[in-house]
Amino acid sequence: LHKEYRRQRQMCIRDRYAWLLAMAAHCDGQTAVLYRNNDSALPLIDLMERQGLPFRCRQMDDTFFTHRLVADLLDIIAFANDRRNTEAFLRIYYKIGCGITKKAAEYACEACQRSGKTVLEELLTFSPLSQYARDSAAGLMDLLPQLLEETAARGLKRIWTELRYKDYVEQQQLDGNKFEILTLLAEREADLNTLVARLDYLRMLVSAPPDPSSEGLILSTVHSSKGLEYETVYLCLLYTSPSPRD
């Protein structure tokens, strides 16, 4: 039931963004979309930029891109690309449900730097490693390269479920809506690496100083605009509450 709820909710969200995109193609500089937080605007900004539609952001920030959940997923992708990346591994090993202890992780990273082998290869040489962690590490050696061959949306889903990052998010009570935003952005990317590049571009885009003379749709949080200065206002309240757990 929860999975069906999530599926229908995501379809509804996609439909709303598609409607806003169609509206933005025919609006003037006196039309605004107001939302609860800046995260909600990112999928619309992504769609509008791809279509070459003009827009202005009021008081947009880049906190989405530095959020713990987003940073963790970027670290997992970085480690999938370079399994000798000890810094990324030390930030994620306890977040992916593999049963790897701190002592084992530190041993593997130190040995990796000496030998030039991958972190996971060295991890398997750690004799006190539990059988569960050993099986998990062996599974990671197969899974990580596969993630890079998947579509971005599929790769994110496998990180969420097969690496059990969802469990860590729930345990830490992180904002799971960030993952929903990432999933929407990932739907138009060929793989996880192009998604990373797109996130870098979007961060640069929203961090740029706004051009008050530009035309097109105005994007603003509810808190930074009363809405009275615009002829037409749409409320985009897509992420006001978390969805049920899967």
C-alpha positions in Angstrom: 0.0 0.0 0.0 2.8 2.4 0.9 4.6 1.7 -2.4 1.4 2.3 -4.4 0.9 5.6 -2.4 4.5 6.7 -3.3 4.0 5.7 -6.9 0.8 7.7 -7.3 2.3 10.6 -5.3 5.3 10.8 -7.6 3.0 10.7 -10.7 1.0 13.6 -9.2 4.2 15.6 -8.6 5.4 15.0 -12.1 2.1 16.1 -13.5 2.2 19.3 -11.5 5.7 20.1 -12.7 4.7 19.4 -16.3 1.7 21.7 -15.9 3.9 24.5 -14.5 6.3 24.0 -17.3 3.5 24.4 -19.9 2.2 27.5 -18.1 5.7 29.0 -18.0 6.0 28.8 -21.7 3.2 31.3 -22.1 3.6 33.6 -19.1 5.0 37.1 -18.8 7.2 38.8 -16.2 4.2 39.3 -13.9 3.6 35.7 -13.1 5.1 34.0 -10.1 5.3 30.5 -8.6 5.6 30.5 -4.8 6.8 27.4 -2.9 7.5 26.4 0.7 11.2 25.9 0.2 13.8 26.3 -2.5 14.1 22.5 -3.0 10.6 22.4 -4.5 11.7 24.8 -7.3 14.7 22.7 -8.5 12.8 20.2 -10.7 11.0 23.1 -12.3 14.2 25.1 -12.8 15.8 22.0 -14.4 12.9 21.6 -16.8 12.7 25.3 -17.7 16.5 25.5 -18.3 16.3 22.5 -20.6 13.5 24.1 -22.6 15.3 27.5 -22.7 12.5 29.2 -20.9 13.4 32.4 -19.0 12.9 32.7 -15.2 14.0 34.7 -12.2 14.7 33.3 -8.7 14.3 35.4 -5.6 16.6 34.7 -2.7 17.5 31.2 -4.0 20.3 29.4 -2.1 22.3 26.3 -2.7 21.7 24.5 0.7 20.1 21.5 -1.1 23.4 20.6 -2.7 25.2 20.6 0.6 22.6 18.7 2.6 23.9 15.6 4.3 21.7 13.2 2.2 22.9 14.7 -1.1 26.5 14.8 0.1 26.3 11.1 1.0 24.9 10.1 -2.3 27.6 12.0 -4.1 30.2 10.3 -1.9 28.8 6.9 -2.8 28.9 7.8 -6.5 32.5 9.1 -6.1 33.5 5.8 -4.5 31.9 3.8 -7.2 34.0 5.7 -9.7 37.2 5.3 -7.7 37.3 2.4 -5.3 40.7 3.7 -4.0 39.0 6.9 -2.7 39.6 6.4 1.0 38.2 9.7 2.0 34.8 9.0 0.5 34.8 5.4 1.9 35.4 6.7 5.4 32.4 8.9 5.1 30.0 6.3 3.8 31.0 2.8 5.1 28.7 2.9 8.1 25.8 4.4 6.2 25.2 1.6 3.6 24.2 -1.4 5.8 27.3 -3.5 5.3 28.3 -4.2 8.9 31.8 -2.7 8.5 33.4 -1.6 11.7 35.4 1.6 12.1 38.5 -0.5 12.8 38.0 -2.6 9.6 37.4 0.5 7.5 40.5 2.3 8.8 42.6 -0.9 8.2 41.4 -1.2 4.6 42.1 2.5 3.9 45.6 2.4 5.3 46.4 -0.8 3.5 44.9 0.6 0.2 47.2 3.6 0.4 50.3 1.3 0.8 49.4 -1.3 -1.8 47.5 0.6 -4.4 44.7 -2.0 -4.3 41.1 -1.0 -3.9 39.7 -0.4 -0.4 37.3 -3.3 -0.8 40.1 -5.7 -1.8 42.1 -4.8 1.3 39.0 -5.0 3.4 38.6 -8.6 2.5 42.1 -9.3 3.9 41.1 -8.0 7.4 41.0 -11.3 9.3 38.6 -10.2 12.1 36.0 -9.1 9.5 32.6 -10.7 10.2 31.1 -13.0 7.6 28.3 -10.6 7.0 30.7 -7.7 6.3 32.8 -10.0 4.2 29.8 -11.0 2.1 28.7 -7.4 1.9 32.1 -6.2 0.7 32.2 -8.9 -2.0 28.7 -7.8 -3.1 29.8 -4.2 -3.2 32.7 -5.2 -5.6 30.0 -6.4 -8.0 27.4 -3.8 -7.4 29.4 -0.5 -7.6 30.5 -0.9 -11.2 26.9 -1.8 -12.1 25.6 1.4 -10.6 27.6 3.4 -13.1 26.1 1.5 -16.0 22.5 2.0 -14.9 20.4 5.0 -15.7 20.7 7.7 -13.1 17.2 7.0 -11.7 17.8 3.3 -11.5 21.2 3.8 -9.9 19.8 6.0 -7.2 17.1 3.5 -6.5 19.6 0.7 -6.1 21.7 2.9 -3.7 18.5 3.6 -1.7 17.4 0.0 -1.5 20.2 -2.5 -2.2 22.8 -0.5 -0.3 20.1 0.2 2.3 20.9 3.9 2.5 17.2 4.4 3.1 17.6 2.7 6.4 20.3 5.1 7.5 18.1 8.1 6.4 15.2 6.9 8.5 17.4 6.1 11.5 19.0 9.6 11.4 15.6 11.2 10.6 17.0 13.0 7.6 14.8 14.8 5.1 13.8 12.0 2.7 12.2 14.6 0.4 15.7 15.5 -0.8 15.9 12.0 -2.3 12.6 12.6 -4.1 14.0 15.8 -5.6 17.1 13.9 -6.7 14.9 11.2 -8.3 13.0 13.8 -10.3 16.2 15.4 -11.5 17.7 12.0 -12.3 14.9 11.0 -14.6 16.5 13.0 -17.5 20.0 11.8 -17.0 21.7 8.9 -18.7 23.7 7.8 -15.7 24.9 8.8 -12.2 27.9 10.7 -13.5 25.8 12.9 -15.8 23.5 13.5 -12.8 26.5 14.7 -10.8 27.4 17.1 -13.6 23.8 18.3 -13.8 23.8 19.0 -10.1 27.0 21.0 -10.4 25.4 23.0 -13.2 22.1 23.6 -11.3 24.0 24.7 -8.2 25.9 27.3 -10.3 22.7 28.4 -11.9 20.8 29.0 -8.6 23.8 30.6 -7.0 24.2 33.2 -9.7 23.0 36.7 -8.8 19.5 37.3 -10.1 19.0 39.6 -13.1 16.2 42.0 -12.1 15.8 43.0 -15.7 15.1 39.5 -17.1 11.7 38.5 -18.1 9.9 35.2 -17.6 8.4 33.3 -14.7 9.3 34.5 -11.2 10.2 31.8 -8.6 10.1 32.6 -4.9 9.5 31.1 -1.5 6.2 32.1 0.1 8.2 33.7 3.0 10.2 36.0 0.7 7.2 37.3 -1.2 3.6 38.3 -0.2 2.5 37.6 -3.8 0.7 41.0 -4.0 3.2 42.5 -6.4 2.4 40.0 -9.1 -0.6 39.8 -11.4 -0.8 36.0 -11.3 0.4 33.7 -8.5 0.6 29.9 -8.4 1.3 28.1 -5.2 3.6 25.1 -5.5 3.1 23.1 -2.3 4.5 19.8 -3.3 6.6 18.8 -0.3 4.7 19.9 2.8 4.8 16.5 4.5 6.8 13.3 4.3 5.3 10.3 2.5 4.7 7.0 4.2 7.7 4.7 4.6 8.1 1.9 2.0 
